[in-house]
Amino acid sequence: MNTHIREITCKSIELDGFGSPAADAWFDRHTAPMDGEEETGAHTYQAAALKAYLKGDSKPSETAVAITKPHAFEKKADLRSRALGIIEDALFELLESHTLALVDLLNFGNSWSDGWKQSHWRKALATRDPATRAKRYETHVHLAFVEATCEMAAPGPNAEDGLLPLSWGYEWILEALEFQDAVWDFEVPAAAVWIKVAGERFREGAKKGEKSWELEREGRLWTEGPMSMDRWNFWLKRFEEIEKIGEVISTTASEGVQDARAQGFECQSFSQTVGKAYGLSWTQN
């Protein structure tokens, strides 16, 4: 890794806390003060209410009341931000087994968009150690799962409504399958997650010619316009094409390793890097 490259912060590829169990230590880290700032983090009673809920000791309605009850002279907007902050952090950082329960607590939109929908994640990824790429891929795909799950928990009548708008799902899929410069090892698996979770909803949109601002963006492999069954079938074809390309890359990379080893070279951690990182580390025996 080039140590002179300044790292760019982007929450959707960060590793801090990712994959954590819902243990006391996690809730302690997300209780105010965070980083020495009293304004950051949940109040103690909010963290305790969320912890009890994830243990199965309270219902969503009871938890919502407990986590939003007044606190001293704090403004309602600030109190809501604390509650949403710890729930959103939990959605991204805690084990996937908690995702559905956390979605039941949510009624948000702009808050998540401001914090997590960060288009500069590709630039941020380029500044990180390639050895962490595989783990960052997991965080990216998990984020896709969280958003798709939120969309299907309370879908709206069109692509711009609902707990989360389906247009976000269109964005995930189109950037993976309709752009030629997609980061395939991150974006194609994320698109596949959206298809797995919300595939029927996309097909409904295709049958009725659903419109979305995301479907109208130019510069794609598919002409901008409403959703259609032709476009749906094009996505499936793109998945098949990418699968074949991946097979060719895997086969030729494996042959390259064998040839290099036959010439006295050693490829370090090949099985962990192929398909996850770009570039192999070679040393001569």
MARTIKE-742150 format. One line per 10 residues: number of its first residue (from 1); for each residue x, y, z of C-alpha. Coordinates in pm, whole numbers, padded with zeros to 5 digits. Layout:
NUM	X,Y,Z ~ ...
***
This chain:
1	00000,00000,00000 ~ 00122,00351,-00079 ~ 00166,00508,00265 ~ 00162,00856,00112 ~ -00205,00825,00013 ~ -00431,01002,00262 ~ -00716,00779,00374 ~ -01064,00905,00290 ~ -01334,00835,00547 ~ -01650,00660,00427
11	-01878,00477,00670 ~ -01995,00210,00426 ~ -01648,00051,00399 ~ -01525,00108,00754 ~ -01435,-00193,00967 ~ -01465,-00044,01317 ~ -01723,-00247,01505 ~ -01837,-00446,01202 ~ -01959,-00796,01292 ~ -01988,-00720,01664
21	-02213,-00920,01896 ~ -02479,-00728,02090 ~ -02265,-00736,02404 ~ -02223,-00483,02686 ~ -01898,-00357,02535 ~ -02069,-00253,02211 ~ -02342,-00059,02392 ~ -02083,00105,02618 ~ -01894,00230,02311 ~ -02212,00387,02173
31	-02321,00556,02493 ~ -02249,00924,02548 ~ -01996,01064,02575 ~ -01842,00920,02259 ~ -01491,01041,02179 ~ -01518,01272,02478 ~ -01822,01455,02339 ~ -02142,01460,02546 ~ -02347,01546,02236 ~ -02241,01224,02065
41	-02381,00882,02145 ~ -02699,00751,02302 ~ -02813,00825,02654 ~ -02764,00541,02899 ~ -03136,00462,02912 ~ -03157,00453,02530 ~ -02872,00205,02505 ~ -03026,-00004,02783 ~ -03365,-00008,02608 ~ -03212,-00121,02280
51	-03004,-00389,02451 ~ -03312,-00527,02629 ~ -03503,-00532,02302 ~ -03233,-00726,02118 ~ -03229,-00977,02405 ~ -03602,-01031,02351 ~ -03711,-00864,02675 ~ -03936,-00600,02515 ~ -04155,-00545,02209 ~ -04082,-00295,01930
61	-04360,-00061,02046 ~ -04235,-00067,02406 ~ -03877,-00008,02295 ~ -03977,00283,02072 ~ -04144,00453,02368 ~ -03851,00384,02600 ~ -03583,00501,02359 ~ -03759,00830,02277 ~ -03878,00940,02619 ~ -03784,01299,02719
71	-03445,01366,02874 ~ -03398,01677,03087 ~ -03411,01984,02863 ~ -03287,01817,02546 ~ -03468,01908,02225 ~ -03682,01640,02062 ~ -03477,01660,01741 ~ -03152,01597,01929 ~ -03309,01312,02123 ~ -03432,01156,01800
81	-03086,01188,01647 ~ -02934,00997,01939 ~ -03194,00720,01910 ~ -03156,00689,01534 ~ -02780,00707,01564 ~ -02746,00400,01786 ~ -03007,00205,01586 ~ -02836,00281,01256 ~ -02493,00195,01399 ~ -02641,-00131,01526
91	-02783,-00210,01182 ~ -02442,-00172,01023 ~ -02214,-00309,01294 ~ -02403,-00585,01477 ~ -02439,-00940,01348 ~ -02685,-00992,01063 ~ -02910,-01197,01292 ~ -03023,-00869,01452 ~ -03111,-00689,01128 ~ -03482,-00775,01104
101	-03545,-00682,01468 ~ -03370,-00348,01422 ~ -03566,-00271,01105 ~ -03887,-00305,01307 ~ -03778,-00004,01514 ~ -03713,00226,01224 ~ -03910,00503,01066 ~ -03642,00707,00904 ~ -03503,00805,00562 ~ -03306,01127,00544
111	-03100,01039,00850 ~ -02976,00716,00693 ~ -02918,00886,00360 ~ -02706,01159,00516 ~ -02494,00916,00713 ~ -02456,00612,00491 ~ -02538,00694,00127 ~ -02193,00824,00047 ~ -02107,00820,-00323 ~ -01734,00867,-00263
121	-01687,00515,-00123 ~ -01489,00405,-00431 ~ -01235,00682,-00380 ~ -01218,00597,-00010 ~ -01161,00229,-00091 ~ -00865,00318,-00312 ~ -00690,00476,-00013 ~ -00712,00166,00208 ~ -00472,-00121,00260 ~ -00544,-00386,-00009
131	-00502,-00653,00259 ~ -00830,-00532,00417 ~ -01025,-00540,00090 ~ -01200,-00872,00153 ~ -01331,-00755,00492 ~ -01443,-00422,00348 ~ -01630,-00615,00079 ~ -01826,-00784,00359 ~ -01927,-00448,00508 ~ -02039,-00319,00169
141	-02254,-00623,00095 ~ -02399,-00613,00447 ~ -02505,-00253,00389 ~ -02690,-00365,00075 ~ -02866,-00634,00279 ~ -02970,-00382,00545 ~ -03112,-00137,00292 ~ -03294,-00408,00093 ~ -03442,-00547,00414 ~ -03563,-00201,00516
151	-03722,-00148,00175 ~ -03914,-00476,00192 ~ -04021,-00421,00554 ~ -04249,-00137,00445 ~ -04251,-00096,00065 ~ -04416,00211,-00083 ~ -04659,00235,-00374 ~ -04384,00369,-00601 ~ -04005,00379,-00623 ~ -03968,00697,-00415
161	-04178,00599,-00111 ~ -04158,00343,00167 ~ -03937,00295,00471 ~ -03650,00327,00227 ~ -03717,00415,-00139 ~ -03680,00141,-00397 ~ -03487,00392,-00608 ~ -03192,00319,-00377 ~ -03216,-00044,-00485 ~ -03223,00060,-00849
171	-02908,00260,-00781 ~ -02725,-00042,-00633 ~ -02820,-00267,-00925 ~ -02774,-00024,-01209 ~ -02430,00085,-01094 ~ -02324,-00281,-01081 ~ -02480,-00402,-01405 ~ -02531,-00102,-01631 ~ -02200,00078,-01582 ~ -01877,-00042,-01740
181	-01657,00090,-01458 ~ -01824,-00097,-01170 ~ -01610,-00228,-00884 ~ -01723,-00581,-00957 ~ -01604,-00759,-00643 ~ -01806,-00512,-00432 ~ -02097,-00404,-00647 ~ -02205,-00726,-00818 ~ -02250,-00922,-00492 ~ -02436,-00622,-00345
191	-02667,-00611,-00648 ~ -02726,-00986,-00610 ~ -02834,-00929,-00249 ~ -03092,-00673,-00361 ~ -03225,-00920,-00619 ~ -03247,-01195,-00357 ~ -03431,-00978,-00102 ~ -03643,-00758,-00329 ~ -03650,-00940,-00663 ~ -04029,-00972,-00673
201	-04065,-00600,-00608 ~ -03834,-00521,-00902 ~ -04032,-00757,-01126 ~ -04355,-00580,-01026 ~ -04193,-00252,-01126 ~ -04085,-00403,-01456 ~ -04435,-00524,-01539 ~ -04596,-00185,-01473 ~ -04322,00030,-01628 ~ -04217,00188,-01300
211	-04041,00524,-01316 ~ -03758,00647,-01094 ~ -03505,00929,-01109 ~ -03234,00662,-01089 ~ -03359,00487,-01403 ~ -03328,00811,-01600 ~ -02956,00867,-01551 ~ -02748,00869,-01867 ~ -02419,00699,-01949 ~ -02526,00338,-01899
221	-02526,00019,-02102 ~ -02907,00043,-02106 ~ -03093,00344,-02243 ~ -03238,00566,-01972 ~ -03612,00520,-01920 ~ -03868,00335,-01708 ~ -03826,-00015,-01571 ~ -03933,-00297,-01804 ~ -03916,-00675,-01840 ~ -03658,-00623,-02114
231	-03442,-00437,-01866 ~ -03494,-00707,-01602 ~ -03383,-00972,-01852 ~ -03083,-00758,-01941 ~ -02981,-00760,-01572 ~ -02998,-01140,-01566 ~ -02789,-01157,-01883 ~ -02531,-00924,-01727 ~ -02506,-01149,-01420 ~ -02439,-01443,-01652
241	-02176,-01249,-01849 ~ -01999,-01138,-01533 ~ -02008,-01493,-01397 ~ -01833,-01619,-01711 ~ -01574,-01340,-01692 ~ -01512,-01428,-01329 ~ -01456,-01791,-01421 ~ -01202,-01691,-01687 ~ -01019,-01462,-01442 ~ -01010,-01731,-01175
251	-00885,-01997,-01419 ~ -00615,-01781,-01578 ~ -00501,-01648,-01240 ~ -00469,-02004,-01112 ~ -00267,-02100,-01420 ~ -00047,-01794,-01369 ~ 00026,-01898,-01012 ~ 00115,-02252,-01119 ~ 00347,-02123,-01392 ~ 00515,-01880,-01151
261	00566,-02150,-00889 ~ 00716,-02376,-01153 ~ 00972,-02102,-01216 ~ 01060,-02071,-00847 ~ 00827,-01790,-00747 ~ 00575,-01795,-00463 ~ 00237,-01614,-00462 ~ 00148,-01507,-00109 ~ -00211,-01562,00014 ~ -00344,-01633,-00335
271	-00669,-01792,-00223 ~ -00754,-01487,-00014 ~ -00674,-01229,-00279 ~ -00808,-01358,-00611 ~ -01143,-01196,-00680 ~ -01112,-00974,-00374 ~ -00800,-00768,-00434 ~ -00631,-00656,-00751 ~ -00266,-00749,-00759 ~ -00061,-01043,-00632
281	00246,-01032,-00414 ~ 00535,-01230,-00560 ~ 00858,-01340,-00396 ~ 01132,-01560,-00541 ~ 01247,-01870,-00354
***
